[in-house]
Amino acid sequence: MSVSDLHTVDQVAVIFGKTPRWVRDRVASGEIGHVRIGHSIRFTDQIINDYIESKTRASMLPAVNGWGRRRRRAS
């Protein structure tokens, strides 16, 4: 891995379609891993992929109403 393989906060924000502030908030909360180089925050491809994988949900319930949600039973 080289320094050119690392992504900045701004680059990760573009990847996720979010703001740099959103990325920094996730770093501060520990939700997204990162690499610190001095005061700079950087991200590897693996860190980005791990975050995406941790947020990916496979729907285990069949779509009932066509929108991917089950209808509530009437009480």
DSSP file (Angstrom, degrees, kcal/mol; ACC not computed):
  #  RESIDUE AA STRUCTURE BP1 BP2  ACC     N-H-->O    O-->H-N    N-H-->O    O-->H-N    TCO  KAPPA ALPHA  PHI   PSI    X-CA   Y-CA   Z-CA
    1    1 A M              0   0    0      0, 0.0     2,-0.3     0, 0.0    43,-0.0   0.000 360.0 360.0 360.0 139.3    0.0    0.0    0.0
    2    2 A S    >   -     0   0    0      1,-0.0     3,-2.0     0, 0.0     4,-0.2  -0.770 360.0 -99.9-122.1 170.8    1.2    3.5   -0.8
    3    3 A V  G >  S+     0   0    0      1,-0.3     3,-1.6    -2,-0.3    -1,-0.0   0.822 121.0  63.0 -59.6 -31.4    0.1    6.9    0.2
    4    4 A S  G 3  S+     0   0    0      1,-0.3    -1,-0.3     3,-0.0     0, 0.0   0.665  93.7  63.5 -69.6 -14.1   -1.6    7.2   -3.2
    5    5 A D  G <  S+     0   0    0     -3,-2.0    40,-0.4     2,-0.1     2,-0.3   0.471  87.7  92.0 -85.5  -2.3   -3.9    4.3   -2.2
    6    6 A L    <   -     0   0    0     -3,-1.6     2,-0.3    -4,-0.2    38,-0.2  -0.718  66.9-144.5 -96.9 144.6   -5.3    6.4    0.7
    7    7 A H  B     -A   43   0A   0     36,-3.0    36,-1.9    -2,-0.3     2,-0.1  -0.817  11.2-131.0-107.8 146.0   -8.4    8.6    0.3
    8    8 A T     >  -     0   0    0     -2,-0.3     4,-2.3    34,-0.2     5,-0.2  -0.354  31.0-102.7 -84.8 170.9   -9.1   11.9    2.0
    9    9 A V  H  > S+     0   0    0     32,-0.5     4,-2.3     1,-0.2     5,-0.2   0.915 123.9  51.9 -58.9 -43.5  -12.2   12.9    3.9
   10   10 A D  H  > S+     0   0    0      1,-0.2     4,-1.7     2,-0.2    -1,-0.2   0.898 109.3  49.1 -62.8 -40.4  -13.4   14.9    0.8
   11   11 A Q  H  > S+     0   0    0      2,-0.2     4,-2.1     1,-0.2    -1,-0.2   0.902 111.6  48.5 -65.9 -40.9  -12.9   11.9   -1.5
   12   12 A V  H  X S+     0   0    0     -4,-2.3     4,-2.4     1,-0.2    -2,-0.2   0.877 107.2  56.6 -67.3 -36.8  -14.8    9.6    0.8
   13   13 A A  H  X>S+     0   0    0     -4,-2.3     5,-2.5     1,-0.2     4,-1.0   0.905 108.5  47.2 -59.7 -41.4  -17.6   12.1    1.1
   14   14 A V  H  <5S+     0   0    0     -4,-1.7     3,-0.4     3,-0.2    -2,-0.2   0.912 109.4  53.7 -66.1 -42.7  -18.0   12.0   -2.7
   15   15 A I  H  <5S+     0   0    0     -4,-2.1    -2,-0.2     1,-0.2    -1,-0.2   0.911 117.2  37.1 -58.0 -43.5  -17.9    8.2   -2.7
   16   16 A F  H  <5S-     0   0    0     -4,-2.4    -1,-0.2    -5,-0.1    -2,-0.2   0.550 108.5-122.0 -87.1  -8.2  -20.8    8.1   -0.2
   17   17 A G  T  <5S+     0   0    0     -4,-1.0    -3,-0.2    -3,-0.4     2,-0.2   0.846  75.5 113.5  70.2  32.3  -22.6   11.1   -1.6
   18   18 A K  S   <S-     0   0    0     -5,-2.5    -1,-0.2    -6,-0.2    -2,-0.1  -0.624  71.0 -88.4-123.9-179.3  -22.4   12.9    1.7
   19   19 A T     >  -     0   0    0     -2,-0.2     4,-1.7     1,-0.1     3,-0.3  -0.564  33.1-114.9 -90.7 158.7  -20.7   15.9    3.1
   20   20 A P  H  > S+     0   0    0      0, 0.0     4,-2.6     0, 0.0     5,-0.2   0.855 118.6  58.8 -58.1 -33.7  -17.2   15.9    4.6
   21   21 A R  H  > S+     0   0    0      1,-0.2     4,-2.5     2,-0.2     5,-0.2   0.896 102.5  52.9 -61.9 -40.6  -18.8   16.8    8.0
   22   22 A W  H  > S+     0   0    0     -3,-0.3     4,-1.9     2,-0.2    -1,-0.2   0.913 110.3  47.6 -60.6 -43.7  -20.9   13.6    7.8
   23   23 A V  H  X S+     0   0    0     -4,-1.7     4,-2.1     2,-0.2    -2,-0.2   0.935 111.9  49.1 -64.4 -46.5  -17.7   11.6    7.2
   24   24 A R  H  X S+     0   0    0     -4,-2.6     4,-2.7     1,-0.2    -2,-0.2   0.883 108.9  53.4 -61.7 -38.5  -15.9   13.3   10.1
   25   25 A D  H  X S+     0   0    0     -4,-2.5     4,-1.9     1,-0.2    -1,-0.2   0.901 109.1  48.9 -62.0 -40.6  -18.8   12.7   12.4
   26   26 A R  H  X>S+     0   0    0     -4,-1.9     5,-1.7     2,-0.2     6,-1.4   0.855 111.7  49.5 -68.2 -35.0  -18.7    9.0   11.6
   27   27 A V  H ><5S+     0   0    0     -4,-2.1     3,-1.0     4,-0.2    -2,-0.2   0.935 110.2  50.5 -66.1 -46.2  -15.0    8.9   12.3
   28   28 A A  H 3<5S+     0   0    0     -4,-2.7    -2,-0.2     1,-0.3    -1,-0.2   0.849 111.4  48.1 -61.8 -35.0  -15.4   10.7   15.6
   29   29 A S  H 3<5S-     0   0    0     -4,-1.9    -1,-0.3    -5,-0.2    -2,-0.2   0.598 113.8-118.3 -81.8  -9.7  -18.1    8.2   16.7
   30   30 A G  T <<5S+     0   0    0     -3,-1.0    -3,-0.2    -4,-0.6    -2,-0.1   0.533  81.3 121.4  85.5   6.8  -15.9    5.3   15.6
   31   31 A E  S   <S+     0   0    0     -5,-1.7     2,-0.5    -6,-0.2    -4,-0.2   0.849  73.2  42.4 -72.3 -34.5  -18.4    4.1   13.0
   32   32 A I  S    S-     0   0    0     -6,-1.4    -2,-0.2    -9,-0.2    -1,-0.2  -0.960  85.3-134.2-114.9 127.7  -15.9    4.4   10.2
   33   33 A G        +     0   0    0     -2,-0.5     2,-0.3    14,-0.2    18,-0.1  -0.281  31.5 174.5 -69.9 164.4  -12.3    3.2   10.7
   34   34 A H        -     0   0    0      9,-0.1     2,-0.4    -7,-0.1     9,-0.2  -0.976  31.6-118.4-161.9 170.4   -9.5    5.4    9.5
   35   35 A V  E     -B   42   0B   0      7,-3.1     7,-2.9    -2,-0.3     2,-0.5  -0.983  24.7-147.7-118.6 129.2   -5.8    5.9    9.4
   36   36 A R  E     -B   41   0B   0     -2,-0.4     2,-0.5     5,-0.2     5,-0.2  -0.864  15.0-178.8 -99.3 128.7   -4.2    9.0   11.0
   37   37 A I  E >  S-B   40   0B   0      3,-2.4     3,-2.0    -2,-0.5     2,-0.4  -0.903  72.1 -52.6-123.0  99.3   -1.2   10.5    9.5
   38   38 A G  T 3  S-     0   0    0     -2,-0.5     0, 0.0     1,-0.3     0, 0.0  -0.595 121.2 -24.7  66.4-123.4   -0.3   13.4   11.7
   39   39 A H  T 3  S+     0   0    0     -2,-0.4    -1,-0.3    -3,-0.1     2,-0.2   0.450 118.2 104.1 -95.5  -2.6   -3.5   15.4   11.9
   40   40 A S  E <   -B   37   0B   0     -3,-2.0    -3,-2.4   -32,-0.0     2,-0.5  -0.575  62.2-143.9 -85.2 142.3   -4.8   14.1    8.6
   41   41 A I  E     +B   36   0B   0     -2,-0.2   -32,-0.5    -5,-0.2     2,-0.3  -0.907  25.1 176.3-103.6 129.1   -7.5   11.4    8.4
   42   42 A R  E     -B   35   0B   0     -7,-2.9    -7,-3.1    -2,-0.5     2,-0.4  -0.907  16.0-149.4-132.0 160.4   -7.2    8.9    5.6
   43   43 A F  B     -A    7   0A   0    -36,-1.9   -36,-3.0    -2,-0.3     2,-0.2  -0.990   7.0-143.5-133.6 137.2   -9.1    5.9    4.5
   44   44 A T     >  -     0   0    0     -2,-0.4     4,-2.0   -38,-0.2     5,-0.2  -0.528  32.1-110.8 -88.7 164.6   -8.0    2.7    2.7
   45   45 A D  H  > S+     0   0    0    -40,-0.4     4,-2.8     1,-0.2     5,-0.2   0.885 120.4  55.7 -59.6 -37.8  -10.2    0.9    0.1
   46   46 A Q  H  > S+     0   0    0      2,-0.2     4,-2.7     1,-0.2    -1,-0.2   0.903 105.3  50.4 -64.0 -41.5  -10.6   -1.9    2.6
   47   47 A I  H  > S+     0   0    0      2,-0.2     4,-2.1     1,-0.2   -14,-0.2   0.922 112.6  47.1 -61.7 -43.8  -11.9    0.5    5.3
   48   48 A I  H  X S+     0   0    0     -4,-2.0     4,-2.3     1,-0.2    -2,-0.2   0.937 114.0  46.9 -63.4 -47.0  -14.4    1.9    2.8
   49   49 A N  H  X S+     0   0    0     -4,-2.8     4,-2.6     1,-0.2    -2,-0.2   0.884 110.6  52.7 -64.0 -38.9  -15.5   -1.6    1.7
   50   50 A D  H  X S+     0   0    0     -4,-2.7     4,-2.2     2,-0.2    -1,-0.2   0.899 109.4  49.5 -63.1 -40.5  -15.8   -2.8    5.3
   51   51 A Y  H  X S+     0   0    0     -4,-2.1     4,-1.2     2,-0.2    -2,-0.2   0.935 112.0  47.5 -64.5 -45.5  -18.1    0.1    6.2
   52   52 A I  H >X S+     0   0    0     -4,-2.3     4,-0.6     1,-0.2     3,-0.6   0.925 112.7  49.5 -61.2 -44.0  -20.3   -0.5    3.1
   53   53 A E  H >< S+     0   0    0     -4,-2.6     3,-0.8     1,-0.2    -1,-0.2   0.875 107.4  54.5 -63.3 -37.6  -20.5   -4.2    4.0
   54   54 A S  H 3< S+     0   0    0     -4,-2.2    -1,-0.2     1,-0.2    -2,-0.2   0.748 112.4  44.1 -69.1 -21.6  -21.4   -3.4    7.6
   55   55 A K  H << S+     0   0    0     -4,-1.2     2,-0.5    -3,-0.6    -1,-0.2   0.445  90.0 104.2-100.6  -2.0  -24.3   -1.3    6.4
   56   56 A T    <<  -     0   0    0     -3,-0.8     2,-0.5    -4,-0.6    -3,-0.0  -0.693  52.1-167.9 -85.2 126.5  -25.5   -3.7    3.7
   57   57 A R        -     0   0    0     -2,-0.5     2,-0.6     2,-0.0    -2,-0.0  -0.949  13.6-147.6-116.7 133.6  -28.7   -5.6    4.7
   58   58 A A        -     0   0    0     -2,-0.5     2,-0.4     2,-0.0    -2,-0.0  -0.873  27.9-121.2 -94.8 126.2  -30.1   -8.5    2.9
   59   59 A S        -     0   0    0     -2,-0.6     4,-0.1     1,-0.2     9,-0.0  -0.536  29.4-178.4 -70.7 122.3  -33.8   -8.6    3.1
   60   60 A M        +     0   0    0     -2,-0.4    -1,-0.2     2,-0.1    -2,-0.0   0.604  61.5  76.2 -95.6 -14.7  -34.8  -11.9    4.7
   61   61 A L  S    S-     0   0    0      7,-0.1     2,-0.1     1,-0.0     3,-0.0  -0.796  85.8-116.5 -99.5 139.1  -38.6  -11.2    4.5
   62   62 A P        -     0   0    0      0, 0.0     2,-0.4     0, 0.0    -2,-0.1  -0.420  34.7-103.6 -70.0 147.5  -40.4  -11.5    1.2
   63   63 A A        +     0   0    0      1,-0.2     7,-0.1    -2,-0.1    -4,-0.0  -0.579  43.5 173.0 -70.7 126.5  -42.0   -8.4   -0.2
   64   64 A V  S    S+     0   0    0      5,-0.8    -1,-0.2    -2,-0.4     6,-0.2   0.810  74.5  33.9-103.9 -42.7  -45.7   -8.6    0.5
   65   65 A N  S    S-     0   0    0      4,-1.4     5,-0.1     0, 0.0    -2,-0.1   0.264 112.2-103.6-102.7  13.3  -47.1   -5.2   -0.6
   66   66 A G  S    S+     0   0    0      3,-0.1    -3,-0.1     1,-0.0     4,-0.1   0.377 108.2  83.0  86.3  -6.1  -44.7   -4.6   -3.5
   67   67 A W  S    S-     0   0    0      2,-0.3     3,-0.1     0, 0.0    -1,-0.0   0.257 109.6-101.2-113.3  10.3  -42.6   -2.1   -1.5
   68   68 A G  S    S+     0   0    0      1,-0.3     2,-0.4    -9,-0.0    -7,-0.1   0.589  90.4 105.5  82.3   9.8  -40.4   -4.6    0.3
   69   69 A R        -     0   0    0      0, 0.0    -4,-1.4     0, 0.0    -5,-0.8  -0.922  68.4-124.2-122.6 149.5  -42.3   -4.3    3.6
   70   70 A R        -     0   0    0     -2,-0.4     2,-0.2    -6,-0.2    -7,-0.1  -0.667  32.0-116.9 -84.7 145.4  -44.7   -6.6    5.3
   71   71 A R        -     0   0    0     -2,-0.3     2,-0.2     1,-0.1    -1,-0.1  -0.544  29.6-110.6 -78.4 147.5  -48.1   -5.2    6.1
   72   72 A R        -     0   0    0     -2,-0.2     2,-0.2     1,-0.1    -1,-0.1  -0.528  32.9-112.8 -74.9 145.0  -49.1   -5.0    9.7
   73   73 A R        -     0   0    0     -2,-0.2     2,-0.3     1,-0.1    -1,-0.1  -0.556  31.4-111.5 -75.4 141.7  -51.8   -7.3   10.8
   74   74 A A              0   0    0     -2,-0.2    -1,-0.1     1,-0.1     0, 0.0  -0.564 360.0 360.0 -71.6 134.5  -55.1   -5.6   11.7
   75   75 A S              0   0    0     -2,-0.3    -1,-0.1    -3,-0.0    -2,-0.0   0.455 360.0 360.0 -87.1 360.0  -55.7   -5.9   15.5
